[in-house]
Amino acid sequence: MTFSRLALVLASTSVTALALTGCAGGTIALPGSSSTPTPEKVFVSAPLTGVNYEQGTPEANGLTGPSVACKVDNSEAARPQQNLNKTDMVFDEMVEGGLTRFVAVFHSQLLTTDVGPKAVGVAPVRSIRPMDPDIISQFGGIVCYSGGQLKFVNMMRATAVFNASETSEQGNHTFSRLTTREAPHNVQVNVKLLAANHPEIAAPQQGFDFAGTLAGSTAVASGNSVAKIKVAFPAALAEWVPNADSSQWLRIQDGKVDTDSASKEQLHATNVVVLDVKEDRSYADPKYGHIPKAVLIGKGKAWVFTGGKYVDAFWSKANQTARIILTDASGGAINLAPGNTWVELKPADPEGKLTIVAGASASATPSPSSTATKK
């Protein structure tokens, strides 16, 4: 090869290299390739469940709307209730006679509460109770109930929560009466329509603290295994058992499998939180006697159950609109797993009793009866 030919080859090679690298050192895309990087997906977290949804999806867009908290009957005549498996949170509270009722809070799954040819939500909805303003105010949003004693209704109306009762919602098609149930256990509320009617109401603040995964939750990471949870009220018994892979707790009410009438599935929760609460007995009624009010502004003991395990905890709530904080003995945050939560408001001793039946792989040495009873 002659000198002139060699110089021509080297010059051609240099030009090619320069074209590939660019004068600034950056890579120049070859024909047919794309220089635009694939954008990373952005997720938003549901405030009451910690579940992440991709930004821009209908599920994520639905998180900007208000929550709807409904008072739900839990008497034997009321079961099975409707759509409790669509809730983000449920509070199980003691009412007169030692029975229980629920505060069912809907938010992240409001888009999926249509059942059958008619859009319906939750049933049977019942009347308000004195502890409900302190439970519901942390969410803001909307509360729905069938009615109630005037003093309790006025307590609820005194909050910043939008009150939707069977009387106030006349003509809005949000309340209806089921023909398949007898009164007073037949009030049905279309929670999806109720929320859609009030786009001006803000989404709720964060509920509990959440880990990113089930495995990262505090109870799973450091707790003791559990075979069964029993929360005894004077005239009601709530039990929870882990499902086959311990990812969910399955509910049993008064010794019977507790189901959702809409899906026919057993009621389930990713997290079960038991709060030890005092009961205010100052609300006297000539017919029902003293109507209990769970005292939720303050602090007390708690137990957190996730992934087939549990940890001891403490709860605190600074004021009516503050969220409930769960901490360990050193003040560190207790993180739940992403998913729905049921909160059992266990009356303090001697009215309420918590029994934790240890699982086979419990890290702590069980008692001879394999149970631990908390009062």
N, C-alpha and C positions, 0 to 999 in steps of 0.2 A: 504494500500500500504506500502510495506516495505521500509526501508531507502535506501537500495541498488537500488530498482526499481525506487524510486523517484529521486535519483541522476542520474540514466540513462536517465529518461525523461527530466530532466532539462538540462543535457549535450546535448541531441539531439536537444532541442529547441534552445540552444545557438549556436550550429553549424549551424542550419538552418538560424538563424538571421544573423550570420556572413557571410554566403554565399550570402544572399540577399543584404546586405549593402556593403560588401567588406571591406577589412582591412583599406582602406583609406577614408572610409565614402561615396564613390560614389556608385551610383546605378548600379548593374550588371543586364544586360538584361536577361529576362527569355527566354526560348526556344520559337522560333516563333516570337519574337518581334525584332524591329530594333533599333539599338543604333545610327544610322546616322541621324542627324536632316535634315529636308527638307530645302534645300538652299533657301534663299530669292531671289525673282526676282530683277534684276537690270535693271533700265530704263535709257535711254539716251534721252535728250531733243532736239527737232529740233530747230536749232538756229533762224529761221525766224518765227516760229509759237508758240514755247513754248510747243508744244504737245509732250508727252512722249511716247516712243516706247520701248518695251522690248528688252534688249540687246541680240544680236544674231539673231534676226528676220531679214528677208529681208528688212523690212522698216527701221529698225535701221541701218543696214549695208549700206543702200542707203544714209544715212546722211553724209557719209564720202566723197561723191563726190562733184563736183562743182555745183554752182547755174548757171542757164541760164536766163539772162534777155533779153527779146525781145521787140523791138519797135513794137507796135500794132496800127493799124489804128482804129480811132473811128468816122469816117465820117458815114453818113447814109448809103452809099453804102457798107461800110465794115461790118455792123451789119447784123445778129448776129455773133460775133467773136467765135473762136473755142478754147475750153479748158481753158477759163479764170477762171472757177471754180476749176481748178487743180493748181492754183498758190498759192504761200505762201504770196506774196505781189504784189499789183498793185499800181502804181503811176499814177494819172490822171493829166496831165500837159497841160497848154495852149500853143498853137502854133499860127502861123500866121492866121490872120482873126478872132481871138477870138475863134476858134475851139479847140478841145482837142484831144490828143493822149495819149496812155498808155505806160508805162514801166511795162511789166508783168514779174515778177520774179518767176521762177520755181525752186524748190529744193526738199522738202520732199515728193512730190507726183510725181516725175519724173518717178517712176516705174510703175505708173498707167496711163500714157498718151497714151497708145495704143488704137486706135479707129478703129474698123472694121478690114478688112483683111490686111490692110497696117498700119504700125506704123507711126502715124503722131503726131504732137505736137500742134502748135499754128498758127493761121492765122486770118486776113491777116497782114503780117509783112511789115513795111514801113521803111522810112529813118530816120537817126539819126538827133538829134537836139542839140543846144548848151548847154542845161542844163543836157543832159544825162550823160556826164562824171561825174558830181558831184552827180548824183543820184546813178549811178551804181557802182562807184569805191568802195563804202563801202562794197560791196558784193564780190569783186574780181571776180573769176569765168569767165564766158563767156558772151559776149553780141552778139546778133544776130540782124541784120538789113539788109534791101534790098540795101542800098546805102546811098546817101546823098551828100550835097555840100562838096567839098573837104576840106574847112576849118573846117567844123564840123567833118568830118571823121578823119581828122588829130588830132583834139582835143581828139577824142575817142581813137585813136591809141596811143596817148601819155600817156595813163594810163597803169596800170599793168594788165588790163582786157584783156583776149584773145578775139580778134575781129573776128567774123565770119560773113562775108557778102555774098550775093548771088554770087559775083565775086570770092572771096577767097575760097569759099567752092565748087567750080566746081569739080565734080568727086567724092565727098565724100558722095553724096546721102542724104545730110541733108536738102537741099533746093529743092523745087519743085514748079510747077505752077499748081493751081487748074483749072480744066476745067469748074467748076460750077460758077466761078466768072470772071468778066471782069478785065483786067489789068487797073490800077496798084494795084487792090485790091485782087489779087489772089496769092500772095506769101505765101507759107506754109513752116514751118520749123519743122523738126523732132527734138524736143528738147531732147528727150530721147537718141537718137543716138548721137546727138551733145555732150551731157555730157559724154556718154560712150566712145566716141573717145578721151577723155582727162582725164584719171584717174589720171594723174600726177598733176592736178590742185586741190588745197585745197578747203575744204568746206568753206562757208562764216562764218564771225564772227557773233556774236549775233546781232539780229536786235533790236527790242524794248525790254523793260523789261516786264516780264510776271508774273502774279499771277499763283498759282497752279490750280485754278478753276475759273469758270465764276463768282461764288458768291464772290470770293476773289478779283476780279479786282477792281481797284480804282473807276471807274464810277458806277458799281453796288453797291459797298459798301457805297458810299457817294454822288452819283450824283443825278441829277434831271431827271424825266421821260420825254421821247421824243416821240411824235407821228409821226414826219416827219423831215428829214433833207433836206434842199435845198442849193446846192452850185451852184451859178450862175456865169458862165463865159460870156464874151461878146456875144458869139454865140453858147453857149451850156449850158444845164442845167442837173446837176446830182442830183437825189433825192434818198433818202434812207428811208425805212419804216421798223419797226420791224415786224418779223413774229409772228405767233400766240402765241408762248411761249417766245418771246423776246430774244431768244438765237442767232438769226441771223438778220442782216440787209439785206433787199431785194432792189435791184437796179432798178431805173427807169431812162431812158435816154431820154431827150427831150420829156417828157410826155408819153413815151411808155415803157411797161415792157421790161427790158433788159435781154436777154436770152443767154445761151451758146449753140451754134449750135451742139456741140458734145453730150451733155446730154439732151438738150431741157429744162433744168431747168432754172429758173430765177437766174441771177447772185446774189451771196450773199457773205457776209463778217461777220466774228465774231466781228471784230473791224473796225470802220471807224475813221480815224484821219484826221482832217482838219488843214492844216498849212497855216497861213497867210504869203505870200511871196511877196517880191518886184520883179519887172520885169525889167531886163536890156534891154534897147532898142537900144543898140549901134551896133547891128548886122544888118546892112542895106543890102537889096537885091534889085536889079533893077526890078525884077519881082514881088516879094511878099512884098516889102516894108521892114519895120523893123520887124525882126524875134525876138520874145520875148524869153528871157532866165530867167527862174525862179531862183532867187538868193538863193541858199541853204547853202552857207557857211556863217554862221552868226547866228542870233537868231530872234525870233519873237513870236507872239501869236499863240496858238493852241487850239483846242477843240477835246476831246477824247470821242467817243461814243461806248459803250459796253452794252449789255444786256438791251437794251431799255432805257438807261440813258446816261447822259453826264456830263463831268466836264470841266471847263476851265483849260487851261494848258499853258505852254511855251515850245518852241522847241529851240534847239541849235545844231549846227554842227560845230566842230572846224576846220576841214579841209576837203579836198576832200575825203580822205579814212576813215574819222571818221564816226561812226554811228550817227544817229539822236537821241538825248536825249530828253525825255519828262519829265518835272517836274511840280510840283505845285508851288504856289506863294512863299512857304518857301524853295524851292529847293529840296523837297522830290521827289522820283521817282514816276512816274505814271505807274501803272502796268496794262497791257492789259490782256484780257482773252486768254487762249490757243486757237489758231485757226488762220485763215488767216486774213490779214489786207489790206484794201484799204486806200490809202493816197490821199486825195484831195489837190492839190497844188493851193489853192485859191489865185488869184491875189489880191493884196492890193487895197483898195479903190482908185479910183472909179470904177475900172474895175471889181472887184469881189465882191460878196455879199454872206454871209451865213445867212440863215434864219432857226431858230430852232423852230419848232412848238411843244409847250409843250404838254406832255401827261396828261391824266386825273388825275394821282396821283403825279404830280410834287410837290416837296417840296417847291419850290419857288412860290410866287404869280405871275401868268401870267398877261401879259398886256391885255387890253380889247379885242385885236384881237387874243389872245392866241399865239402870236408869239414873238420871240426875234430875232432881226436882228443884225448881227455882220458884221462890215465892216473892 
